[in-house]
């Protein structure tokens, strides 16, 4: 989804598979966890989920995710389709669906996301890529329920299309959501993402003409939406880099520099409105469109969230909290960069 026109700087998938891949490998993605314990990746025998009948409206979507290794049942073999989906569960589901390898690293960003928790890598990775934010600077609220407008905002961001959505004009946004009788209940910050999701048939409303943006999303609703953005194994190349399996659409070699808050002209909010954090990088939008998700060699997952006067052409500027390193130690380095599908 969301591919850009190739140019001579971008290496084709097949060439990269030959030149850059240490070894193509099938990614075993763990499933969305319904409880505090890491979910089982074992494929259930017999009926897939004890509480999900074939006649359930979301049955096909849930089974599609289960077959892709994105979700599995709890210890009782239940999917619990009518339960609210938590913030942590949703992030695990969307990262797995987009084949984003969260790994095991933990920076201890949030006080309520201990590194020992099964969901810590997913929260940390999603935060780094600006797919989500904490409910405060110190707390993430991993067990809090997700509203429908939050659900589709996360989905648009994990597709790398947040900037595209935010650049929709208000007239266009209103026209795209005009079919919903409760469109006035949509938060201003959520309307661009909802408008894009509706246009792409990722988001749908109810039979009574409502969207219910502030209603709590169920696990079935989340599964149905995530099923529409599922990235299958044959839809992207795979490269092993920095000990991770990275699914990618395009790749390039760029010259990297580093920046940190405290430098002249560097604030705490990027050009796209994302609060700076490790993972927010500045690019030339003519080379990498703003909002796209990336993997940068020896840096990790990132989001093209900023621009800079000196960042022109085949350049990338990587945010770090280390002011001294950004100013004096990093210098200019050649880095391989993979643009996610």
N, C-alpha and C positions, 0 to 999 in steps of 0.2 A: 504494500500500500504506500501511497504518497511518494513514489519514486520521482527523481529529478532527471532532466536530460543529461546524458553522459557528455563529458568533454574529454579533451586529450589528457587532462591531469588525472582522470579517474581510471582506475584499473578495472577491467571487467571481472565479473565473478569467477569465470573459469580460469583466467590467468592467476587471480589471487589464490584460488584453490590449489594451484600448482606451486606458486612462488612463496606464499606466506603460511600456508597451513602446515603445522607441525604434524598433525595427523587428524584426519576427519574422524569424528566419533559421534555416535548417537548420544544425545543428551538425555539423561534420565532425570526428568523433572518431577520433584515431589508434588504431592497434591495439596489442595487447599485444606487447611486444618480447621476442624470444627471445635477443637478444645485446646487445652494447654499443652498437650503432648504432641511431638512431631507426628504428622499423619503417616499412615502406612502407604507404601507405594505398591503393595500387593494387589493384583487384579482379583476382585471377588469372583467366586465360583457361583454358578447358578444365577438367580435373579441378582442384578447388579446392586440394587439398593432395595432394602426391605420395605421402605416407606415411600417408594416412588413407582407408582403403577404405570404401565405402558400408556394409559390414557391421560396421564397428567400433561398439562399444556407445555411444560418445560422438559418433558422426558427426553425428547430427541436431542435437545441442547446439552443436557446434563450427561447423557451417554456419550455424546461426541467429545466432551471434555474428558470424561473418564477414559475413553479409548486412547486419547492423546496423552494420558498421564497427568492431567492438570488437576483433577479432583478424585477423591475416593471417599468411601464411607467411613463413619466413625467405628468404634469398637463393636458396636451392635449391628453394623452393616447398614446403618441409616444415613441418608443424605441430609435429612431435616430441611426440606425445601421451603417450608413456611417460616423458618426461624430467621430473625434478622441476621444479616451478614455484618461481621465486625470489620473495623478498619484493617486490622492485621490480616484477617482471612482474605479480604478483597485484594490486598497488595500481593499476597502469595499467589492468588489466582491469576491476576493480570500479568505478573512477571512470568509465571510459568507458561501462560498462554502465548506470550510474545517471545518465549525462549530466551529470557534474560537470566543468566546464571548469577544468582545472588551471592554464591560462594559462602564463606564462613566468617569473613572479617567483620569486626564490630568495633566501632569507635566510641561507643557509649554516649551517643549524642543526646539521648533522652533519659531522664531519671526513671521513667516507668517502662523502659525497654532494656531490661538487663541483658547482658551478653549471653547469659545462660538460657534465655527464652528462645523457643523454637522460631519465633517470628522476628528475632532481632536482625538477621541478615536481610530480610525482605523489607523491613521498615527502613533500615539504614540505606539500602540500595535505592529504594524508591525516593527517599528524601534527597539523596545525593543527586538524583536525576530530576529533581523538582517535579516528580509525579504527584507528590503529596507534601504537606507541611505539617508541623506539629500544631497542636491546639494552643500551645504557648512555646516560648523558647526552650523550656525545660521539660515539657510533658507532651507526649504524643497521643495518649488515650487509645492504646491498641485495641481495647475491648469495646470501645464505643460503637454504637450502631451507625451505619452509613445511610444517608438520605439518598433519594433517587437523583437529585441534582449533583450531589457529591460523586455518586457512582459514575455518571457520564462525564463529569469533569476529569476524573482519574483516567477514564478510558481514552478520551481525546488526548490527554497528555502522554499516555504510554504509547500512543501512535505517533508521537512527535509532531502533533498538529496544533499545539496550544497557541502558537503565534499566528498561524493561519486563522484560527477561530477568533482570536482577539482582534484581528484586523477586519473582520466583517463589520460593515457599517450598521448602525442601529436600525436604520430602515430595513436593511436586509434581514437582520436578526428578527425583528418584529414580524416580518412577512413569513419567515420560516417557522415561527412558533404560533402564528395567528390561529391555527386550527384548534388550539387547546383553550378551553373556556377558562381555565385557571392560570393562564400565562402570567397574569399580574402577580402571582404568588412566587414566581421564579426570582431568586436573588439576582441582582445586577451582575455579580461576578460569575454566575453560572450560566447566564443566558447565551453567551457566545458558544460555549461548549455544547450546550443543549441544541442550539440551532444547527451546529455542524453535525452533531450526532443524529439528529432527526433527518437532515438532508441525506446523510450516508446510510440511512435505514438501520443505524445501530441502536437508536432510541425510538421507542414507540409509546403511544399513550394508551389509555383505557377505552373500552367500548362506549363509555358515557361521555367521551370527548374531553376528559381531563388528563393531565400529565402527572399531577400529584408530586411536584418537585420536592416538597418537604416531608413526604411520607418516608418511612423507613423502608429501605430496600431489603427484600428477602433473599435468601440464598438462591432460590430458583430464579428470581429476577436477575440477580447478578450473573448467574451461570448463563442465562439466555443472552444477555448483553455481551459477555466475554466470549461466548461461542462465536459471535459475529466477527470477532477480531482475532480468532485463533490462527496462529502462524504454524502451518504444518511443516513437517521435516523436509519436504521437497520444495518448499517455497523460499528458501534462503540458503546461502552457502554457510559453512561453519568453519571457524578457525580456532585453534587452540593458542591462546596468548595469555601470559601472566598466570598460568594455571587455571584459566577459565575457558569454557567453550562459548565462543561469541558468534551468534548468528548475525550475519550482516548482509546489506544490500550493495554497498559500495565501499571502496577503500582508497586511501591515498597516503602519500608521504608528505608531511608538512613540517615547517620549521616552527618549533614551539618556544615560547617564552613563558614567564610566570608573573602573576600580579597578586597583590595583597592589599587589604584595606590599610589606610595610613599613607599610601603613596599619593603624591599630588594628583588630583583629578579622579581618584578612585573612591567611590562611595560604598554604601552597603546594599544598594539596590541596582540591579542590572538594567540594561536597556529594555528588556522585555518585562520588567517588573518583578523578576525573581530575586529574592534576597540572596546575597552572595553566600556561598558555601563551597567546600571542596566538591568539585563536579561542575560548577558553573564556569563555562569557558567562553572566551570572546573569539569570534570568527569574522571572516568576510562573508556577508550573506550571499554574495555572488558565487561563492565557492561551496559553502554549507548553509543551507537555509536556516534561519532562526527557528528555534523550537525543536529541531531534530535531535534525537538521542544518539549518542556516540559511545564508542569505546576507544580510549587513548592509551597507547602502549606505555607501560610503567606509570600510569596515572589512574586508570580505571574507567568505570562508566561515567558519563558526563552528559550535559545538555548544552546545546548552543544557545546561550541565554544573553550574550552581550556582544558589543562591537567595540572597536577602539580606533582612534585616529591612526595608529601605527599598524593595525592589524588589517593588512591589505594583501589580497592574493593568497598564496599558499602559506598562510600563517595561522597559528592558533595560540591563544594566551590562556594559561591554566591558572585558576585561582588556588591559592594556598593561604593558610593562616600564618605561615612562616615568613614574616616581613623581611628578615635578613636574607633568607634564601632567595626570595623573589627579587630583591634589589641587587644582591651581590653574588649569590651562589649559583643560580640556575643558568643564567646566560641564555644562549641560543642552542637548541638541541634539535636534532632530527627525530621525529616521532611518527610512527605509523598510526593512522586513525581510521577506524571502521565506522561507517554510518549504518545505524541499525535499520532494519526493514520497517 
